[in-house]
């Protein structure tokens, strides 16, 4: 079964600085999708960024970028120019592409605090 | 447009009661998912629908949990004879047909069993 591991239960960053959240996963599949979701105290899971495993180029969305290392099964999230509104729980998630359940498998999350 | 809507936002029930949680997906979204999120944990998959067909229910923890989506739109998650370990946030997500599209989540229902 696929597993997702986030080894940092909590992280903190100063406003305007850069922070990197780690995620590793385990799978025997060659094609899959990876996502980072943000969950503020309001509880709604908000998509931050996604990566398709067959694409070598790392995904970027404004201040958010990923470092996808397929061989190492690593998918870290970098947040640049951190803002107070970035404070939230961040979840890494794995999704299969076909042939199996289309569910997402989530890590346990990293709580990000942004200090003014 | 409107996002995924879940109701109620909070539900308190006594142990042994039955509860029903509702999910209204984004209009036109074919796929619908239910997840259970315990305090301080990531969401865990419960079940998945494509239109009205329940294609995967492998995550339902017991036969007390039942989900339906009779017309391929609104879905209801029912928990019978609730137990304290059922206390959690229940998240619903919907997605357009293609698997590479992201799942869009609702605000969840926080269920507390006394």
Interface residues (C-beta under 8 A of the other chain):
Chain A: X4 X33 X35 X37 X42 X43 X44 X45 X46 X47 X50 X52 X91 X93 X95 X96 X97 X98 X101 X102 X103 X104 X105 X106 X107 X108 X109
Chain B: X3 X31 X33 X35 X40 X41 X42 X43 X44 X45 X48 X55 X56 X58 X59 X89 X91 X93 X99 X100 X102 X103 X104 X105 X106 X107 X108 X110
